[in-house]
Amino acid sequence: MKKLIFLSILISQLTFSETNDFYNFNIIEDDLSYQTTLRYENILNFSKSTNKLNLYSTYVDLRQYNDYSKIYWNLGQGYIYISKTWDLEYSIEKNFVTYQQKDIGDQDFHGWELDFLFRNHLEKFDWIGHRWSRSWGFGTSYSDGGDLEFDLFDERVTDIFLTYRISTNFNNIGLGGSYLSLTTNGGGVLSSIEDDGYRLNFIVDTFTNWGYGFQTANSLNNELRSYGNYSDSYMLNFTSVTSWTYELSHDFAFITDVFFESENFFSGTERPDKIEFNIFPHIGYNKKLNDSFRFFAKLGVTPVSIVKYSNGFDDSGFYAKGVAGITYRW
């Protein structure tokens, strides 16, 4: 579900308009009607408008640590135009972990993470001095441990949920403006462990383009879980990413991402709390192959990576990361 939340934000108002050959930092304003024919594409942390109504992307994300590796293989992610107010958003990912252990040899784990969401964009409305977009949708997601960070695929979970979101822009915060969205999701959960149940959450997302290549995205997730390993458990998760992008050429950029995450559980579960911080300087590449295809890649290292759990487990350490993929728009 997390991937669809990010994707739907990306294709809505988290965008900047194009002038001449490259990009400026003025957030687009339009009338009360919403049309899915208004699309954008992200290129090296900047966005430009496109007349292509559908998106398919695929990529491989490889992370090599001292004694293990992680591979995220996204077989397909994007959206499909259904009508002027309806989209299908989707993400299909296969994940792998290989641990190199001296005593018992290599141990391999793998899992799936599937997300599908039908989203209906409603008429915009004015509230507290701002124009708000709104949408609702219904979907399903499946995971058998795809986050690769906890319990390593010992629980298969299927969500069937409804979602509702409102969002707006603030042109007076940051040189390029800011974005705010409020999202609520809720539905039933089928678990392979013990009882089925439900999941309810309320999410606040913000994005600010400070100018001069600096951008910050924050997400605050309040969630109530009651299924499988959770019994009326409350989770509070805060994630923040600040990026600085320096254009090297039309196709290359030097990018530094600073990531922070705090995840805390209150009652009803033995899952440990987590805190994570890392810095990821890397070279980004994005090349237009023709009118429909683009190739993108990034390569870098994390000189600082701290991942600690409340049960004493420490997953901190240096790692190298490489990403390569293509996007197809039609």
Summary of the structure (lengths in Angstrom):
residues: 330
radius of gyration: 20.0
end to end distance: 24.7
largest distance: 64.4
contacts: 1021
relative contact order: 0.14
helix: 3%
strand: 68%
